[in-house]
Amino acid sequence: MKTLVVLVLCSLAVVCLTSDFHAASDNPAQEGLTVEKEQASSVVRQKRAAGELSLTQLESLREVCETNLACEEMMDTTGIIAAYNAFYGPIPQ
């Protein structure tokens, strides 16, 4: 039994000494905690501006807004995007 315990402790010591655990923990950039701006922007989904909506999307907003008389009147004076935001909240992405 003592031989088994000594063997396990020796193998753990060898694994700890040969691993790169301490070298990787000294520099957090090596662990992937920071990324370049270009790499991050390619991974993170960018929100579209309201002006980048397609004609089909604008027509869908118009159809929703036309069901509400107040929204339809506001749409005629301030525009579809402002009217939709006022009555239904932010435009779904």
C-alpha positions in Angstrom: 0.0 0.0 0.0 2.8 2.4 0.9 4.5 1.6 -2.5 1.3 2.6 -4.3 1.0 5.9 -2.4 4.6 6.8 -3.2 4.2 5.8 -6.8 1.0 8.0 -7.2 2.8 11.0 -5.5 5.8 10.6 -7.7 3.7 10.5 -10.8 1.8 13.6 -9.7 5.0 15.4 -9.1 6.3 14.5 -12.6 3.0 15.7 -14.2 3.1 19.0 -12.3 6.8 19.6 -13.2 6.4 18.8 -16.9 3.1 20.7 -17.5 3.0 24.3 -18.7 0.4 25.4 -16.2 2.6 28.0 -14.5 3.8 29.5 -17.8 0.3 29.9 -19.1 -1.1 31.4 -15.9 1.6 34.1 -15.8 0.4 35.8 -19.0 -3.4 36.0 -19.3 -3.1 37.0 -23.0 -1.8 33.5 -23.7 -5.0 32.0 -22.2 -7.2 33.8 -24.8 -8.7 36.3 -22.4 -8.0 39.2 -24.7 -8.6 39.3 -28.5 -7.9 41.9 -31.1 -10.7 44.2 -32.1 -11.0 42.8 -35.7 -11.3 39.3 -34.4 -13.9 40.3 -31.8 -16.0 42.2 -34.3 -16.1 39.1 -36.6 -17.4 37.0 -33.8 -19.8 39.3 -32.1 -23.0 40.0 -33.9 -23.3 43.6 -34.9 -26.6 45.5 -34.4 -28.0 47.0 -37.6 -28.8 50.7 -37.7 -32.4 51.6 -38.5 -31.3 52.9 -41.9 -30.0 49.6 -42.9 -33.4 47.9 -43.0 -34.4 46.3 -46.3 -37.6 47.4 -48.2 -39.3 44.1 -47.1 -38.5 44.8 -43.4 -39.8 48.4 -43.7 -43.0 47.1 -45.3 -43.5 44.6 -42.5 -43.1 47.5 -39.9 -45.6 49.5 -42.0 -48.1 46.7 -41.9 -47.9 46.3 -38.2 -48.1 50.1 -37.6 -51.2 50.4 -39.9 -53.3 48.3 -37.6 -53.1 51.1 -34.9 -54.7 54.4 -36.0 -52.4 56.5 -33.8 -49.3 54.7 -35.0 -50.4 55.2 -38.6 -50.9 58.9 -38.1 -47.6 59.3 -36.4 -46.0 57.3 -39.3 -47.3 59.9 -41.8 -45.6 62.7 -39.8 -42.5 61.4 -38.3 -41.7 58.2 -40.3 -42.2 54.5 -39.9 -39.2 53.8 -37.7 -40.0 56.5 -35.2 -43.7 55.5 -35.1 -42.9 51.8 -34.7 -40.4 52.6 -31.9 -42.9 54.8 -30.1 -45.8 52.2 -30.1 -44.1 48.8 -30.2 -40.5 49.4 -28.9 -37.2 48.7 -30.6 -37.2 47.1 -34.0 -36.4 43.4 -33.6 -33.1 42.4 -35.1 
